C-alpha cells in the first residue's frame, strides 16, 4: 500500500509542476534568469571546473568561509592562493559576480554571537572586511541549526549587515529543517 501511495504522490507532484509551467501567466524569458553556482572548497578540482564554465553563469558562490566561535571568518578554501585565486581573477575579468558563502551549522555559536550586540557588531565588521578586502560583490549567509530564540537576533543581524553592505548583494540561505526541540516553538 505504501508503494502505491508513494507512486501516486510522485504523479500528483509531477502533474502539479507540469501544470505550473503550462499555465504560468508570467513566463520568464532566458534573459530574465540569473544563473548562479556554489563551488565547494572540499573538492580540489572545483575551482578549475568552475573556471571552465564562467561563460554560463552570472554569479559564483565560493562555498568556503566558516563562522568561528569568536565571530571571525575563517577562509577554508585559500581564496588568495592557487586555483581559487585564478578562478576569482577570471570571474572578475568576465564580470561574473562573486558572492562567497559563510557557513556554520552550530546554533549555539550563532545564538551567542548574534544575541550579543557587541559580538554581532564585531562579526558584521569581520564580514564587511572580507568583502571589502577581496572586492567581492556581496556575501551569502548560510547559518544553519539556528534556535527559534535566535530568530529576532538573526533578523536584526541581516538588517544591520545589509545596511553595512550598501548596494552590495546579501543573500541568505535558510535551511528547511528545524531541530526537534524547536519544532513547535
Order of alpha helices (4+ residues) and beta strands (2+ residues): alpha-beta-alpha-beta-beta-alpha-beta-alpha-alpha-beta-alpha-beta
